[in-house]
């Protein structure tokens, strides 16, 4: 059996869901009827949670690189490179989501009533 010690275990969907203030999802799907909401669920709270999590992911490579340069034996250069790749992927995803939201907004604004 081949051991995958060098491949990072990254699940972007669960990372995004963990930033949302939603208690649990039903086994049937992700429809709005299946979401159990807490008191402070709003678009602003979800978006700010995702942005703060992205900010932490962007800062993590710098912190790991500083620790590695200071000689911390627990931090490997591979950890730094993995954190850099995760940060780059997060920025790319945030950029794409932002452009999709802006496109959707402009499409909705073009609808004549």
DSSP file (Angstrom, degrees, kcal/mol; ACC not computed):
  #  RESIDUE AA STRUCTURE BP1 BP2  ACC     N-H-->O    O-->H-N    N-H-->O    O-->H-N    TCO  KAPPA ALPHA  PHI   PSI    X-CA   Y-CA   Z-CA
    1    1 A X              0   0    0      0, 0.0     2,-0.4     0, 0.0     0, 0.0   0.000 360.0 360.0 360.0 133.8    0.0    0.0    0.0
    2    2 A X        -     0   0    0      2,-0.0     2,-0.5     1,-0.0     0, 0.0  -0.674 360.0-140.9 -84.6 133.5    1.3    3.4   -0.9
    3    3 A X        -     0   0    0     -2,-0.4     2,-1.0     1,-0.0     3,-0.3  -0.836   3.7-153.7 -99.8 127.8    1.4    6.0    1.9
    4    4 A X        +     0   0    0     -2,-0.5    -1,-0.0     1,-0.2    -2,-0.0  -0.624  41.2 140.6 -99.8  73.7    0.4    9.6    1.0
    5    5 A X  S    S+     0   0    0     -2,-1.0    -1,-0.2     1,-0.2    -2,-0.0   0.755  71.9  50.1 -83.0 -24.8    2.3   11.5    3.7
    6    6 A X  S    S+     0   0    0     -3,-0.3     2,-0.6     2,-0.1    -1,-0.2   0.624  89.2  89.0 -91.4 -13.4    3.3   14.3    1.4
    7    7 A X  S    S-     0   0    0      1,-0.0     2,-0.1     2,-0.0    -3,-0.0  -0.754  79.2-128.8 -87.8 122.2   -0.2   15.0   -0.1
    8    8 A X        -     0   0    0     -2,-0.6     2,-1.1     1,-0.1    -2,-0.1  -0.390  11.8-126.3 -71.2 146.9   -2.0   17.6    2.0
    9    9 A X        +     0   0    0     -2,-0.1     2,-0.5     2,-0.0    -1,-0.1  -0.783  43.7 166.1 -93.6  95.2   -5.5   16.8    3.1
   10   10 A X        +     0   0    0     -2,-1.1     2,-0.5     4,-0.0    -2,-0.0  -0.953  18.7 176.7-118.6 124.9   -7.5   19.8    1.9
   11   11 A X     >  -     0   0    0     -2,-0.5     4,-1.7     1,-0.1     5,-0.1  -0.868   4.0-176.6-127.3  97.1  -11.2   19.9    1.7
   12   12 A X  H  > S+     0   0    0     -2,-0.5     4,-2.4     1,-0.2     5,-0.2   0.866  79.9  56.9 -64.5 -39.0  -12.3   23.4    0.5
   13   13 A X  H  > S+     0   0    0      1,-0.2     4,-2.2     2,-0.2    -1,-0.2   0.915 109.1  44.9 -62.3 -43.3  -16.0   22.8    0.8
   14   14 A X  H  > S+     0   0    0      2,-0.2     4,-1.9     1,-0.2    -1,-0.2   0.841 111.0  55.0 -70.6 -30.7  -15.8   21.8    4.5
   15   15 A X  H  X S+     0   0    0     -4,-1.7     4,-0.8     2,-0.2    -2,-0.2   0.904 110.0  46.4 -65.0 -40.8  -13.5   24.8    5.2
   16   16 A X  H >< S+     0   0    0     -4,-2.4     3,-0.6     1,-0.2     4,-0.5   0.904 112.7  49.6 -67.5 -40.6  -16.1   27.1    3.6
   17   17 A X  H >< S+     0   0    0     -4,-2.2     3,-0.9     1,-0.2     5,-0.4   0.839 104.1  59.3 -68.2 -31.2  -18.9   25.5    5.6
   18   18 A X  H 3< S+     0   0    0     -4,-1.9    -1,-0.2     1,-0.2    -2,-0.2   0.747 101.4  55.4 -70.8 -20.1  -17.0   25.8    8.8
   19   19 A X  T << S+     0   0    0     -4,-0.8     2,-0.3    -3,-0.6    -1,-0.2   0.620  92.5  87.9 -84.1 -12.1  -16.9   29.5    8.4
   20   20 A X  S <  S-     0   0    0     -3,-0.9     2,-1.4    -4,-0.5    26,-0.1  -0.661  82.0-129.2 -87.1 141.5  -20.6   29.8    8.1
   21   21 A X        +     0   0    0     -2,-0.3    17,-0.6    21,-0.2     2,-0.5  -0.279  64.6 128.6 -84.1  52.8  -22.7   30.1   11.3
   22   22 A X  E     -A   37   0A   0     -2,-1.4    15,-0.2    -5,-0.4     3,-0.1  -0.925  51.3-149.0-110.8 132.2  -25.0   27.2   10.4
   23   23 A X  E     -     0   0A   0     13,-1.2     2,-0.3    -2,-0.5    -1,-0.2   0.954  65.4 -23.0 -68.5 -53.0  -25.5   24.5   13.0
   24   24 A X  E     -A   36   0A   0     12,-0.5    12,-1.2    10,-0.0     2,-0.4  -0.992  52.1-127.4-158.0 159.3  -26.1   21.5   10.8
   25   25 A X  E     -A   35   0A   0     -2,-0.3    10,-0.1    10,-0.2     5,-0.1  -0.870  30.4-116.2-110.7 146.4  -27.2   20.3    7.4
   26   26 A X    >   -     0   0    0      8,-0.9     3,-0.6     3,-0.4     8,-0.1  -0.374  22.3-120.1 -73.2 158.8  -29.9   17.7    6.8
   27   27 A X  T 3  S+     0   0    0      1,-0.2    -1,-0.1    -2,-0.1     3,-0.1   0.646 106.8  68.2 -73.0 -14.4  -29.0   14.5    5.1
   28   28 A X  T 3  S-     0   0    0      1,-0.2     2,-0.3     6,-0.1    -1,-0.2   0.768 112.7 -75.3 -80.7 -25.7  -31.4   15.3    2.3
   29   29 A X    <   -     0   0    0     -3,-0.6    -3,-0.4     5,-0.1    -1,-0.2  -0.990  46.9 -70.7 159.4-165.8  -29.5   18.2    0.8
   30   30 A X        +     0   0    0     -2,-0.3     5,-0.1    -5,-0.1    -1,-0.0   0.106  70.0 136.7-113.1  19.8  -28.5   21.8    1.1
   31   31 A X    >   -     0   0    0      1,-0.1     3,-1.5     3,-0.1     4,-0.3  -0.221  68.2-109.7 -65.5 159.9  -31.9   23.5    0.3
   32   32 A X  G >  S+     0   0    0      1,-0.3     3,-0.8     2,-0.2    -1,-0.1   0.771 118.8  59.1 -65.3 -24.4  -32.9   26.5    2.5
   33   33 A X  G 3  S+     0   0    0      1,-0.2    -1,-0.3     3,-0.0    -2,-0.0   0.710 103.5  53.5 -73.9 -18.6  -35.7   24.3    4.1
   34   34 A X  G <  S+     0   0    0     -3,-1.5    -8,-0.9    -8,-0.1     2,-0.5   0.400  88.3  95.9 -96.8   2.2  -33.0   21.9    5.3
   35   35 A X  E <   -A   25   0A   0     -3,-0.8     2,-0.8    -4,-0.3   -10,-0.2  -0.818  63.3-148.3 -99.5 128.6  -30.8   24.4    7.0
   36   36 A X  E     -A   24   0A   0    -12,-1.2   -13,-1.2    -2,-0.5   -12,-0.5  -0.853  25.7-152.3 -92.9 114.3  -31.2   25.0   10.8
   37   37 A X  E     -A   22   0A   0     -2,-0.8     2,-0.1   -15,-0.2   -15,-0.1  -0.594   7.0-144.4 -94.9 146.9  -30.4   28.6   11.3
   38   38 A X    >   -     0   0    0    -17,-0.6     3,-1.0    -2,-0.2    -1,-0.0  -0.417  37.9 -94.7 -93.2-179.8  -29.0   30.3   14.3
   39   39 A X  T 3  S+     0   0    0      1,-0.2    -2,-0.0    -2,-0.1    -1,-0.0   0.798 117.7  47.9 -69.1 -30.2  -30.0   33.8   15.4
   40   40 A X  T 3  S+     0   0    0    -19,-0.1     2,-0.6     2,-0.0    -1,-0.2   0.027  72.7 134.6-106.0  28.3  -27.1   35.7   13.8
   41   41 A X    <   +     0   0    0     -3,-1.0     2,-0.3     4,-0.1     3,-0.1  -0.676  25.1 138.3 -80.6 118.2  -27.2   34.2   10.3
   42   42 A X     >  -     0   0    0     -2,-0.6     4,-2.4     1,-0.1     5,-0.2  -0.966  65.0-108.0-150.1 163.8  -26.9   37.0    7.7
   43   43 A X  H  > S+     0   0    0     -2,-0.3     4,-2.7     1,-0.2     5,-0.2   0.895 119.9  53.5 -60.7 -39.4  -25.1   37.5    4.4
   44   44 A X  H  > S+     0   0    0      2,-0.2     4,-2.7     1,-0.2    -1,-0.2   0.917 109.8  46.5 -62.6 -44.4  -22.8   40.0    6.1
   45   45 A X  H  > S+     0   0    0      2,-0.2     4,-2.1     1,-0.2    -2,-0.2   0.905 114.5  46.9 -66.1 -41.9  -21.8   37.5    8.9
   46   46 A X  H  X S+     0   0    0     -4,-2.4     4,-2.1     2,-0.2    -2,-0.2   0.933 115.0  46.4 -65.2 -45.1  -21.2   34.7    6.5
   47   47 A X  H  X S+     0   0    0     -4,-2.7     4,-2.4    -5,-0.2    -2,-0.2   0.910 112.7  48.8 -65.1 -42.8  -19.1   36.8    4.2
   48   48 A X  H  X S+     0   0    0     -4,-2.7     4,-2.4    -5,-0.2    -1,-0.2   0.869 110.6  52.2 -67.1 -34.2  -17.1   38.4    7.0
   49   49 A X  H  X S+     0   0    0     -4,-2.1     4,-1.9    -5,-0.2    -1,-0.2   0.905 111.2  46.6 -64.5 -41.3  -16.4   34.9    8.4
   50   50 A X  H  X S+     0   0    0     -4,-2.1     4,-2.2     2,-0.2    -2,-0.2   0.884 112.7  50.0 -68.4 -38.1  -15.2   33.7    5.1
   51   51 A X  H  X S+     0   0    0     -4,-2.4     4,-2.5     2,-0.2    -2,-0.2   0.908 110.8  48.7 -67.7 -41.5  -13.0   36.8    4.6
   52   52 A X  H  X S+     0   0    0     -4,-2.4     4,-2.0     2,-0.2    -1,-0.2   0.882 111.7  49.7 -66.8 -35.9  -11.4   36.5    8.0
   53   53 A X  H  X S+     0   0    0     -4,-1.9     4,-2.0     2,-0.2    -1,-0.2   0.903 111.1  49.4 -67.4 -39.6  -10.7   32.8    7.4
   54   54 A X  H  X S+     0   0    0     -4,-2.2     4,-2.0     2,-0.2    -2,-0.2   0.897 108.7  53.6 -63.8 -39.8   -9.1   33.7    4.0
   55   55 A X  H  X S+     0   0    0     -4,-2.5     4,-2.0     1,-0.2    -2,-0.2   0.899 108.4  49.4 -61.6 -41.1   -7.1   36.4    5.8
   56   56 A X  H  X S+     0   0    0     -4,-2.0     4,-1.5     1,-0.2    -1,-0.2   0.894 110.1  51.2 -63.9 -39.7   -5.8   33.8    8.3
   57   57 A X  H  X S+     0   0    0     -4,-2.0     4,-0.6     1,-0.2    -2,-0.2   0.846 110.1  49.8 -66.9 -32.8   -4.9   31.4    5.4
   58   58 A X  H  X S+     0   0    0     -4,-2.0     4,-0.5     1,-0.2     3,-0.3   0.864 112.4  46.9 -72.8 -35.8   -3.0   34.2    3.7
   59   59 A X  H  X S+     0   0    0     -4,-2.0     4,-1.9     1,-0.2     3,-0.2   0.732  95.3  77.4 -76.6 -22.6   -1.0   35.1    6.8
   60   60 A X  H  X S+     0   0    0     -4,-1.5     4,-2.7     1,-0.2     5,-0.2   0.876  88.6  53.4 -61.8 -42.0   -0.1   31.5    7.6
   61   61 A X  H  X S+     0   0    0     -4,-0.6     4,-2.6    -3,-0.3    -1,-0.2   0.901 109.3  50.1 -61.3 -37.6    2.7   31.0    5.0
   62   62 A X  H  X S+     0   0    0     -4,-0.5     4,-2.3    -3,-0.2    -1,-0.2   0.916 111.9  47.5 -64.7 -42.0    4.5   34.1    6.4
   63   63 A X  H  X S+     0   0    0     -4,-1.9     4,-2.2     2,-0.2    -2,-0.2   0.927 114.1  46.5 -64.1 -44.5    4.2   32.9    9.9
   64   64 A X  H  X S+     0   0    0     -4,-2.7     4,-2.6     1,-0.2    -2,-0.2   0.893 111.7  51.4 -65.7 -38.9    5.5   29.4    8.9
   65   65 A X  H  X S+     0   0    0     -4,-2.6     4,-2.5    -5,-0.2    -1,-0.2   0.914 110.0  49.3 -64.8 -41.8    8.3   30.8    6.9
   66   66 A X  H  X S+     0   0    0     -4,-2.3     4,-1.7     2,-0.2    -2,-0.2   0.914 112.4  47.9 -62.0 -42.4    9.4   33.0    9.8
   67   67 A X  H  <>S+     0   0    0     -4,-2.2     5,-2.3     1,-0.2     4,-0.3   0.903 112.4  49.1 -64.8 -40.2    9.4   30.0   12.1
   68   68 A X  H ><5S+     0   0    0     -4,-2.6     3,-1.0     1,-0.2    -2,-0.2   0.893 110.9  49.5 -67.0 -39.0   11.3   27.9    9.7
   69   69 A X  H 3<5S+     0   0    0     -4,-2.5    -1,-0.2     1,-0.2    -2,-0.2   0.799 105.2  58.1 -70.3 -28.2   13.9   30.6    9.2
   70   70 A X  T 3<5S-     0   0    0     -4,-1.7    -1,-0.2    -5,-0.2    -2,-0.2   0.529 124.1-104.2 -78.6  -5.1   14.3   31.0   12.9
   71   71 A X  T < 5 +     0   0    0     -3,-1.0     2,-0.5    -4,-0.3    -3,-0.2   0.697  57.3 166.9  94.8  19.9   15.2   27.3   13.1
   72   72 A X    > < -     0   0    0     -5,-2.3     3,-1.1     1,-0.2    -1,-0.3  -0.572  25.4-154.8 -68.2 118.1   12.1   25.7   14.4
   73   73 A X  T 3  S+     0   0    0     -2,-0.5    -1,-0.2     1,-0.2    -5,-0.1   0.676  88.0  64.0 -72.0 -14.8   12.6   22.0   13.8
   74   74 A X  T 3  S+     0   0    0     -7,-0.1     2,-0.6     1,-0.1    -1,-0.2   0.666  90.5  75.3 -81.2 -15.7    8.8   21.3   13.8
   75   75 A X    <   -     0   0    0     -3,-1.1     2,-0.3    -8,-0.1    -4,-0.1  -0.870  65.8-166.7-103.9 122.1    8.3   23.5   10.6
   76   76 A X    >>  -     0   0    0     -2,-0.6     4,-1.4     1,-0.1     3,-0.6  -0.715  32.2-119.3-103.0 155.5    9.4   22.0    7.3
   77   77 A X  H 3> S+     0   0    0     -2,-0.3     4,-2.3     1,-0.2     5,-0.2   0.790 115.0  61.9 -63.9 -26.8    9.8   23.9    4.1
   78   78 A X  H 3> S+     0   0    0      2,-0.2     4,-2.4     1,-0.2    -1,-0.2   0.866 100.3  53.2 -66.6 -35.5    7.1   21.6    2.6
   79   79 A X  H <> S+     0   0    0     -3,-0.6     4,-2.3     2,-0.2    -1,-0.2   0.893 108.9  49.7 -63.7 -39.3    4.7   22.9    5.2
   80   80 A X  H  X S+     0   0    0     -4,-1.4     4,-2.2     2,-0.2    -2,-0.2   0.930 111.7  47.5 -64.7 -45.6    5.5   26.4    4.0
   81   81 A X  H  X S+     0   0    0     -4,-2.3     4,-2.2     2,-0.2    -2,-0.2   0.874 111.7  50.6 -65.8 -37.1    5.0   25.5    0.4
   82   82 A X  H  X S+     0   0    0     -4,-2.4     4,-2.4     2,-0.2    -1,-0.2   0.913 110.7  49.0 -65.9 -42.1    1.7   23.8    1.1
   83   83 A X  H  X S+     0   0    0     -4,-2.3     4,-2.2     1,-0.2   -22,-0.3   0.874 110.4  51.7 -64.8 -36.4    0.4   26.8    3.0
   84   84 A X  H  X S+     0   0    0     -4,-2.2     4,-2.4     2,-0.2    -2,-0.2   0.904 109.9  48.9 -66.2 -40.8    1.5   29.1    0.1
   85   85 A X  H  X S+     0   0    0     -4,-2.2     4,-2.4     2,-0.2    -2,-0.2   0.900 111.2  49.9 -65.8 -40.6   -0.4   26.9   -2.3
   86   86 A X  H  X S+     0   0    0     -4,-2.4     4,-2.4     2,-0.2    -2,-0.2   0.899 111.4  49.1 -63.6 -40.2   -3.5   26.9   -0.1
   87   87 A X  H  X S+     0   0    0     -4,-2.2     4,-2.3     2,-0.2    -2,-0.2   0.913 111.6  48.8 -65.9 -41.8   -3.3   30.7    0.2
   88   88 A X  H  X S+     0   0    0     -4,-2.4     4,-2.3     1,-0.2    -2,-0.2   0.903 112.2  48.8 -63.9 -41.1   -3.0   31.1   -3.6
   89   89 A X  H  X S+     0   0    0     -4,-2.4     4,-2.5     2,-0.2    -2,-0.2   0.895 110.8  50.9 -65.2 -40.1   -5.9   28.8   -4.1
   90   90 A X  H  X S+     0   0    0     -4,-2.4     4,-2.5     2,-0.2    -2,-0.2   0.901 110.9  47.7 -64.3 -41.2   -8.0   30.7   -1.6
   91   91 A X  H  X S+     0   0    0     -4,-2.3     4,-2.4     2,-0.2    -2,-0.2   0.912 112.3  50.0 -65.6 -42.0   -7.2   34.0   -3.3
   92   92 A X  H  X S+     0   0    0     -4,-2.3     4,-2.1     2,-0.2    -2,-0.2   0.915 112.6  46.8 -62.0 -43.2   -8.1   32.6   -6.7
   93   93 A X  H  X S+     0   0    0     -4,-2.5     4,-2.6     2,-0.2    -2,-0.2   0.908 111.7  50.6 -66.7 -41.1  -11.4   31.2   -5.4
   94   94 A X  H  X S+     0   0    0     -4,-2.5     4,-2.4     1,-0.2    -2,-0.2   0.891 110.1  50.7 -63.8 -38.6  -12.2   34.5   -3.7
   95   95 A X  H  X S+     0   0    0     -4,-2.4     4,-2.1     2,-0.2    -1,-0.2   0.915 112.1  46.4 -64.6 -42.9  -11.5   36.4   -6.9
   96   96 A X  H  X S+     0   0    0     -4,-2.1     4,-2.1     2,-0.2    -2,-0.2   0.901 112.7  49.5 -66.9 -41.0  -13.7   34.1   -9.0
   97   97 A X  H  X S+     0   0    0     -4,-2.6     4,-2.5     2,-0.2    -2,-0.2   0.915 110.4  51.6 -64.1 -41.8  -16.5   34.3   -6.4
   98   98 A X  H  X S+     0   0    0     -4,-2.4     4,-2.4     1,-0.2    -2,-0.2   0.918 110.2  47.8 -61.2 -43.9  -16.3   38.1   -6.4
   99   99 A X  H  X S+     0   0    0     -4,-2.1     4,-2.4     1,-0.2    -1,-0.2   0.878 111.5  50.8 -66.9 -35.8  -16.5   38.3  -10.1
  100  100 A X  H  X S+     0   0    0     -4,-2.1     4,-2.4     2,-0.2    -2,-0.2   0.904 111.0  48.4 -66.4 -40.7  -19.5   35.9  -10.2
  101  101 A X  H  X S+     0   0    0     -4,-2.5     4,-2.5     2,-0.2    -2,-0.2   0.911 112.3  48.3 -66.0 -41.8  -21.3   38.0   -7.6
  102  102 A X  H  X S+     0   0    0     -4,-2.4     4,-2.5     2,-0.2    -2,-0.2   0.914 112.3  49.1 -65.1 -42.1  -20.6   41.2   -9.5
  103  103 A X  H  X S+     0   0    0     -4,-2.4     4,-2.0     2,-0.2    -2,-0.2   0.906 111.8  48.7 -63.2 -41.3  -21.8   39.6  -12.7
  104  104 A X  H  X S+     0   0    0     -4,-2.4     4,-2.4     2,-0.2    -2,-0.2   0.906 111.3  50.4 -64.9 -41.0  -25.0   38.3  -11.0
  105  105 A X  H  X S+     0   0    0     -4,-2.5     4,-2.3     1,-0.2    -2,-0.2   0.924 110.9  47.9 -62.8 -44.8  -25.6   41.8   -9.5
  106  106 A X  H  X S+     0   0    0     -4,-2.5     4,-1.1     1,-0.2    -1,-0.2   0.861 111.5  51.6 -67.0 -33.2  -25.2   43.5  -12.8
  107  107 A X  H  X S+     0   0    0     -4,-2.0     4,-0.5     2,-0.2     3,-0.3   0.914 110.7  47.5 -66.6 -42.8  -27.6   40.9  -14.5
  108  108 A X  H >< S+     0   0    0     -4,-2.4     3,-1.0     1,-0.2    -2,-0.2   0.887 109.7  53.4 -65.2 -38.2  -30.2   41.5  -11.8
  109  109 A X  H 3< S+     0   0    0     -4,-2.3    -1,-0.2     1,-0.2    -2,-0.2   0.751 103.8  57.4 -69.3 -23.1  -29.9   45.3  -12.2
  110  110 A X  H 3< S+     0   0    0     -4,-1.1     2,-0.3    -3,-0.3    -1,-0.2   0.598  80.4 106.8 -82.4 -11.1  -30.5   45.0  -16.0
  111  111 A X    <<  -     0   0    0     -3,-1.0     2,-0.4    -4,-0.5    -3,-0.0  -0.536  66.4-141.6 -70.9 126.8  -33.8   43.3  -15.5
  112  112 A X              0   0    0     -2,-0.3    -2,-0.1     1,-0.1    -1,-0.0  -0.737 360.0 360.0 -92.7 138.9  -36.6   45.7  -16.4
  113  113 A X              0   0    0     -2,-0.4    -1,-0.1     0, 0.0    -2,-0.0   0.421 360.0 360.0 -98.0 360.0  -39.7   45.6  -14.2
